[in-house]
Structure formats: C-alpha cells, structure tokens
Amino acid sequence: MILVNTDYISGKTLETLTLVKGSTIQSKNIGKDISQSFKTLVGGELKAYNEMMNDARALATKRMVAEAEALGADAIVNIRYSSSSVMQGAAEVIVYGTAVKFIEE
C-alpha cells in the first residue's frame, strides 16, 4: 500500500474509490499524567505524551489502511492528520485520505 500526502503518484494513472479514515482516542495512565504535569513546571519535551501521540497516529493509520485494503485499493493519496483534545490527558487522532486503484494503460 502506497501512502502519500499528494493528490497524485508519479507515473501512475489513478481511479478514485472513496474517502477512507482511521481514528483512535488515547490517554496516558494517571502516573504518567502526574509526572508530565511536573515537567510543565520546568519546561522541555513531554516525552510520554509525544510517545502517546506517535502510537495514536500509527494506530489510526493502520485502521485507515485496513479500510482501504478492504476496498481493494492500491494506494491512499492526499492523506491528512488531525488531532484534538478530548479531555485532560486524552487526545483523538484522525487520519483520512482518498483510496485509489491504479489503472493499467
């Protein structure tokens, strides 16, 4: 499966299938949440939250790819990510794009 954030793939003619998406809501446990709260007092990278968001993006992408594979897609183009806070210490990540098939010429 080819994943790109452009609306084309060089050298390929594409047939548009449909919009595909994947999402997840992730949170850290209370211990990590408290330790990250202390980190905000001194500044610096919040590594536990960074890790949480990386995991969330990976899971959302995996779900989007599974949806595209079920449609018989060869690639997903024009991929976009979005995130939002659901509550303190929890975030939703959504990824979406257009599933396409390659047209043989």
C-alpha positions in Angstrom: 0.0 0.0 0.0 1.4 3.3 -1.1 0.6 6.3 1.2 1.2 9.9 0.1 0.1 13.3 1.0 -0.1 14.5 -2.6 -3.1 14.1 -4.9 -1.1 12.0 -7.4 1.6 9.3 -7.6 4.2 9.9 -10.3 3.9 7.6 -13.3 0.5 6.2 -12.2 -3.0 6.8 -13.5 -5.4 6.7 -10.6 -9.1 5.6 -10.3 -10.7 7.3 -7.2 -12.5 4.8 -5.0 -13.7 6.7 -1.9 -12.6 8.5 1.3 -11.1 6.3 3.9 -10.3 7.1 7.5 -8.9 5.8 10.8 -9.1 7.2 14.3 -8.3 6.5 17.9 -8.6 8.2 21.3 -5.6 7.6 23.5 -4.7 8.6 27.1 -1.8 8.1 29.5 -2.2 6.4 32.9 -2.5 8.6 36.0 1.1 8.1 36.9 2.4 9.3 33.6 -0.1 12.2 33.6 1.2 13.4 37.0 4.8 13.1 36.0 4.2 15.1 32.8 2.4 17.7 34.9 5.6 18.3 36.9 7.6 18.5 33.7 5.5 21.6 32.6 6.9 23.4 35.6 10.5 23.3 34.3 9.8 23.1 30.6 11.0 20.7 28.0 9.6 17.9 25.8 6.8 15.9 27.3 8.1 12.5 26.1 5.3 10.4 27.4 2.7 12.5 25.5 4.9 12.5 22.4 5.1 8.7 22.6 1.3 8.6 23.1 0.6 10.7 20.0 3.1 8.7 17.9 1.3 5.5 18.9 -2.1 7.1 18.2 -1.0 8.2 14.7 0.3 4.7 13.9 -2.9 3.0 15.1 -5.1 5.5 13.2 -3.0 5.0 10.0 -3.2 1.2 10.4 -7.0 1.4 10.6 -7.2 3.6 7.6 -5.0 1.3 5.6 -7.2 -1.7 6.6 -10.3 0.1 5.4 -8.6 0.9 2.0 -7.3 -2.7 1.7 -10.9 -4.0 2.2 -11.9 -1.9 -0.8 -9.1 -3.4 -3.0 -7.2 -0.1 -3.1 -3.6 0.1 -4.3 -2.8 3.4 -2.5 -4.1 6.2 -0.4 -3.5 9.8 -1.7 -4.0 13.2 -0.1 -3.5 11.9 3.4 -4.2 14.4 6.2 -3.9 14.1 10.0 -5.9 15.9 12.7 -5.8 15.8 16.4 -7.9 17.3 19.2 -8.0 17.1 23.0 -11.0 15.1 24.2 -10.3 15.7 27.9 -7.2 16.4 30.0 -4.6 13.8 29.2 -6.6 12.2 26.3 -6.4 13.1 22.6 -8.2 11.9 19.5 -6.2 11.4 16.3 -7.9 11.0 12.9 -6.3 10.4 9.6 -8.1 10.4 6.3 -7.3 10.2 2.6 -8.6 9.1 -0.8 -8.4 5.4 -1.6 -7.3 4.8 -5.2 -6.7 1.9 -7.7 -4.0 2.0 -10.4 -5.3 2.0 -13.9 -3.2 -0.1 -16.3 -2.6 1.7 -19.6 
